[in-house]
């Protein structure tokens, strides 16, 4: 959503006719996850993808029909489908794609504002029955809503959407209504996960660049001016020449935050870890040897932290991939962070039994 929404809104402001395709459900293997979007205009502009290239040509063709008829449709693509041979869906699964005329209604405007403000929002769209398909409602974590699908369905839908706002994700819910059940796609969009990197080291430059590419909002913290420069960290969303405890105290650390200290310096490490341990941050990591970490632990115990608190700190940091260079170390660290966020253990996919991409018990955004 964040990738395509700014361009969609620019097109809309310029008067373009826009069709929006959303991958709402997957059955078996799929190149893209639910929630993937593709937008196209009558004039031929295109952004996004719902299948990594497998069905895009057919989606665009049907999108023009949707604009002609001003009517939303749900199209299924699958290996056993007649159109699959023509469009090339060869992964063996099936996908359901909602294709709708884009209208910047109150729900879309409300969701767009929330995404811009970095606050959680769930954008819901009806898939069935036909007379409700394409109606939207935006649900915020503070209880505000915009738009609506059906007065008899909206209260239960709002409850379902708000439950998803902490970690985000997508699902289809179904509610009985007269003779036709109402099916609604919920796309819960939390703010970007935040990553605080303490210590403007060489590894931090690679880590910052890669984390931004993975969708993190990255803040680099280091009061040492020669190291924390825009030349070294052009991708950082925030470059803070402050002591880490000052920044973290003001940051409002929560379960969407991840805190790393890469400084190898106790005067930075200990305040950083103490602030993180007093919060609900999802991941705490500290670079350094076991000997260095023992010195950190002594200081933290002196501040009253128990063993269960200290066990939250990931160190040695990162997955064991044999990393040696700063770039490889950054990759190992981010791989561990992603595994923690997704409730995974970081084992090779070849070692898994059953479905490769089955949902974990605790799946996160």
N, C-alpha and C positions, 0 to 999 in steps of 0.2 A: 504493500500500500504506500509506504513512504517513498518508494522509488518512483512510482508512476503518478501519484497525486499532484505534485507541483506542476508537471507538464499538462495533465488533464485540465487543471484549473486555468492555466495559461491559454490553452486552446479554447476553453469555454469563454473566457473573457474576450477573445478575439472573434467570437461568433461562429466557431467551427461546430458542425454537427458531429457528435461523438458517440461511438458505441463502446461499451465496456464489457469485456468478457472476464468472468471470474471462475476459477476452478473451485467448485463447491464440494466435490466428493471424489474420492479415489477408491478403486476396487482392485486389489492386487498391486502389482508394481506400477509406479508412476514416475516420470522424469521430474515432475514438480510437485510440491506439496499443496494441499488445499489452501486456498487464500491467494494463490498466484493469480496475477491479473495481466490482461493485455487490453490496451485501449487503441482504437484506431479512429480516424476521421474520414469524412466523406471525401476530403481532398487528398487522402493517401498517406497521411502521417500515421506513425505506428510507434508504440512504446510498450515494453513488457513482453511477457510470454506466459502461456498456460501449460506448455508441454515441452519446452526446450527445442521447439522446431518441428515436432511430429505432426501437429494438427493445425498449426497457425494459419496456413493458407485457406483451409476450409473455414476456420473460425472467422477470418476476415471476410470471406465471401458471405457467410451467413450474417455477419454483422451488418453488411450493407442491406440485406433483406430486412433485418430488424429495424433499421433506420427508415426504410421505405414504408414498412407497415406500422411503425411506432408501437411495437409489441415485443415484450420480453419472451425469450424462449430458453428452455433447458435442453441442451444437446448432449447426448451420450456418445462417446467415442470409445471403441474397443477393438481388439484384434479379431473378434468374430463379427464385427459390424461390416456392412457392405461398404461404408465409406472408408473403413480403416485401410483397405488396400490402396485407395487413391491418396489418402492423406498420410499414410506411412506410420501409423501407430504400431510399433513392433515390440514394445516392451512386455506384452502379454497381459497387461491389465486393462482396466476401463476407467474412464474419467467422465464426470458430469460437469458441463460448463454452462453457467448462466450467461446469456448474452442479452444485454439490455441497452436501450437508449440512455445515454447519460444525461441526467438532469440535476443541476446543483440545487436540489430541494433542501428543506430545512435540516433534514438529517445529515446530508452530505456536508452542508456548511458547518453544522455543529461538530461533526467528526473532524473535518479539516482544521477547525480552530483548535480542537483538543490536541491533534497531532502536532500542530505548530507550537502549541504551548507546552508540549511534552507532558501532557496529563493523560491518564488512561481513558480509553473510550472503546465501546463495542458497537460496530456498525452491523445491523441486522437487516436482511433482505428476505422477503417471502419468495419461496420457490413454487409453492402450490397452496391452494387451487389456482386455476387460471385467472380468476377475477381478482386475486390478491397479488399475483406474481409481480415482482418489481417494486412493491411498496417497501419503504425503509423506516427504520427507527434507530436513532443513536442513543446509547445508554452510557452515562458517565458514573464514575465511582462515588460521586457526591450525591447521587440520587436524581440528578437532572436528566430529562429525556427530551428528545426532539423528534418530531415525526410520529408515525404510528402505522401499524399494520391492520389490527382489528381490535376494537375495544374489549372484546371478550378474551382475547389472546394476550394482549400487551402486558398486563400485570405479571403473568407467569413468565413471559418472555424476558421481561426486565429482570426478574429474579435470577433466571438462568444466565443472562448475560453478565450481571454484576459478579456472580460467582467466578467468572472466568477472567476478571480484569487484572488480578494480581500477576498471574503468569502469562496471560495471553493464550492464544490458540484459536482453533476453528472447530466448529462442530455443527451438525444439523440436528435441530430439535423438532419434535412433532407434537401437536396439540389437537385434541378432538374439537371439532366445530361442526355442528349439524351433521350433514351426511358426508362432508369432505374434510378430512384432516388437514390442518395447516402445517406445512413444512417450512422451516425458516433456517437460513444459513446465518450463523453468528461468527463474526470475525472480531475477536477481542484483541485490541491493539494497545499494549502497554507502552510507556515511553521506552526509548532505547535503553538497554542496560548501561549502567554507568561504571566506568573503570577508572580508578584513581591509582596513578603510578607515582610512587615516591622515590625520587632519585633519578636525575636526568643522565643516566648512564648510557653507554653505547648500546647495550641490550635494550634499554628503554626506547631508543629511537626506532629500532625494528619492531618492537612490541607495539608501540603507538601506531605505526603505519598499518600493521596487520590488523590490529584491533578495530581501527576505524573501518577497514574494508569489511570486517565481520559485523558491523553495525553497532559497535559500542560508542557511547559518548565518552571521550577520553579526556581526562584532566591529568596533566603532568605537574608535579609539585617538587620544587627544589629552590631553596633560598640562595643557592650559589649561582649568581648571575652568569658567570662564564660558561656554565653548562646548560642552563635552561634558556635557550635562545630559539627564536623562530626559525633560524637557519637550520638548526638541528631537529626541530619538531614542527615542520610546516603543517602536518596533518592534525595536530592536537586541537581539540575544541577549546580547551582552556590551558594556558601556560601560566602557572602561579608561582611567583617568586616570594613564597611565604613559607613559614615553618609548617610542617604537615599537621600538627595538632590544631593550629589556628584554622586551616582550611577545612579539616574534617569536622571540627566542632560546628562550623557554619554550614556544612554540606547537607545536613538532614539525611544521614546515612540510613538506608532501609534495605529491604530484601532484594531490591533491584541493583544493589551496589556490589562492587568487587574491589578489594583493596590489596595492592601489592606494594611491598617495599623492596627495592633493588639496591639500596644504598650501601650495604655492608657497614653502616655506621650506627652505633647504638643510640646516639643522640637523635637520630631520625627514626630508627627502627622501633624503639620501645614506645615512644608516644604514638606512632602510627598504629602499632598493633594494639595498644591499649584502647584507643578510640574505636577501632574496628571491633574488638572483642566486647565492648559495651553496647554494641548495636546489633541489628539483625542482618548485617550484610551477608550475602550468600557465599562469598568466597574470600578467604584471607590467605595471602601467600607471602613468604619471605625468602628471598634469595640468600644463599650463603651456606657455609659448611655446617656440619653438625656441631662442631666446637663453637662456632659463632652463635648458633641458635641456643646452645646451652647458656651462654652469657645472657641472651635475651630473656630466656625463661627465668633465670635467677631474678632479674629486675622485675619481670611481670609478677612473679610470685610475691615479691616484696610489696606489690601494689594490691595484693589480695586476690589475684586470679587463681582459681583452682585448676586441677588437672583436666576436668571436662571442658573448661574454657580453653585451655592451652591446646587441647586436641583439635580445636577448630582450625589451627594454623597449618597450612600446607607447606611443609619443608622437609627434605629438599623439594624445591618447587618444580612442578611440571611432570609430564609423563616421561617414562624411560624410553626414549627413542634414540639414545646415543648422541644427543645434541652436543655440539662443541662450539660452533660459531655463534655470535650474537643472534643471527637470524634463526638458526636452528633452536637456540634456547627460547627465543620468543615464540616459535612455533610450538614447542613442547609445553610452555606455560599456558598458551591460549587453548591448546588441545585439552589440557586438564580443566581449565575453566569451563569450556563448553561441555565436557563430560559431566562436571558437577551440576551445571545448569540443567542438563537434560536427564539427570538421574542415571547416568551410564558409568561403567567401570573402566572404559578405555581399552578393553581387550580387542584383538583383531576381529574383524567381521567374520573371517574364515573359521573362527573358533565358536561362533554362535550356532546354536541349534534352533530349529524352527524359523519363523519369519525373521528376515534380516532387519526390517524396520518396524517390528512390532512396537507398540507404544510401551515405554517403561512405566513402572508403577508410579513414579513421581516425575512426570514430564513437565518441563518448564518452558518459558518463552524462548 
